[in-house]
Amino acid sequence: MTVKKEGKKKKIMPVKKTAVAVKKKAVFVKGKKTAKKEIIIAPAEVCFWVWNGPALQSLLDLREAFKVLSDEQYSHHVNKEKNDFAAWVSAILKDEPCAKDLSKAKNMKGALKIVEKCLEGYAV
């Protein structure tokens, strides 16, 4: 499956419920060759359904959601007992470091910064 974005084709890897193979792509960042991961798009059956909000399929969607969600929507998913966003990023998007950092976010603004930082490691 491919998606056309800003005139260029980007390869998108579908996610399976249990395991995901993530391809790495070599890119140059400030004169150094580094490997960046391809963005993972969750299929409809495992996308994240925000309470009274949109369905999210990737870290890109999560970043955009954190820009527009209400405090009530955010606190429905994140409180002292749980962090649904971190759990989804870990289980479905298979990004453990991002999930760990998200679980420590004190608010939605902090969570947005974490996702933006995590996206720097992806070829997007």
C-alpha positions in Angstrom: 0.0 0.0 0.0 1.3 3.5 -0.8 0.2 6.9 0.1 0.9 10.0 -2.0 2.1 12.9 0.2 3.2 16.2 -1.1 3.9 14.8 -4.6 6.2 12.0 -3.3 5.2 8.4 -2.7 5.8 7.2 0.9 5.8 3.5 1.7 3.4 2.7 4.6 3.7 -0.5 6.5 0.4 -2.0 7.8 0.4 -3.2 11.4 -0.7 -6.7 12.4 -2.3 -7.3 15.8 0.6 -9.1 17.3 3.9 -8.5 15.5 5.3 -5.8 13.3 8.3 -5.8 11.1 9.8 -2.3 10.9 12.0 -1.5 8.0 14.8 1.1 8.5 15.8 3.6 5.9 19.2 5.1 5.8 19.1 8.9 5.6 21.6 11.7 6.1 21.1 14.0 9.1 23.6 16.8 9.5 26.2 15.0 7.6 25.8 11.7 9.4 24.2 8.6 8.0 21.5 7.3 10.4 18.8 4.7 10.1 15.2 6.0 10.4 12.2 3.8 10.9 9.2 3.8 8.6 6.0 5.2 10.1 3.6 2.5 11.2 0.0 2.8 10.3 -2.4 0.7 12.4 -5.3 -1.0 10.5 -8.8 -0.1 11.4 -9.4 -3.0 13.8 -6.6 -1.8 16.1 -6.7 2.0 15.6 -7.1 4.2 18.7 -10.6 5.6 19.2 -10.4 8.8 21.1 -13.4 9.3 23.5 -15.8 11.6 21.6 -13.1 12.2 19.0 -11.2 10.8 16.0 -9.7 7.4 15.3 -5.9 7.5 15.3 -3.7 5.2 13.2 -0.2 6.5 13.7 2.1 8.7 15.7 1.4 11.4 13.1 -2.3 11.2 14.0 -1.5 11.2 17.7 0.6 14.3 17.3 -2.3 16.1 15.5 -4.8 14.9 18.1 -2.8 16.3 21.0 -3.0 19.7 19.3 -6.9 19.7 19.3 -8.2 17.4 22.1 -10.0 18.9 25.0 -8.6 18.5 28.5 -11.6 16.3 29.2 -10.9 14.0 26.3 -7.2 13.7 27.3 -8.0 13.0 31.0 -10.5 10.3 29.9 -7.6 8.4 28.5 -4.8 9.5 30.9 -5.1 9.5 34.7 -3.4 8.0 37.7 -4.7 4.6 36.9 -4.0 4.4 33.2 -2.4 5.9 30.1 -4.3 4.5 27.1 -2.1 6.4 24.6 1.1 4.9 26.0 -0.4 1.5 26.0 -1.5 1.8 22.4 1.9 3.1 21.2 3.6 0.2 22.9 1.2 -2.6 21.9 0.2 -1.6 18.4 2.8 0.9 17.1 5.6 -1.1 18.8 7.6 2.0 19.9 8.6 1.1 23.5 10.8 4.2 24.2 8.0 6.5 23.0 5.4 4.7 25.1 7.7 4.8 28.2 8.1 8.6 27.8 4.4 9.1 27.1 3.6 7.3 30.4 5.6 9.9 32.2 3.9 13.0 30.6 2.3 15.3 33.1 -0.2 16.8 30.6 -1.2 16.9 27.0 1.3 19.6 26.1 4.1 17.4 27.5 2.7 14.4 25.6 2.7 16.4 22.4 6.4 17.3 22.8 7.2 13.7 23.5 5.5 12.5 20.3 7.2 15.2 18.2 10.6 14.1 19.6 9.8 10.5 18.8 8.8 11.3 15.3 12.3 12.7 14.6 13.4 9.0 14.6 11.0 8.2 11.7 11.3 8.8 8.0 8.3 11.1 7.6 
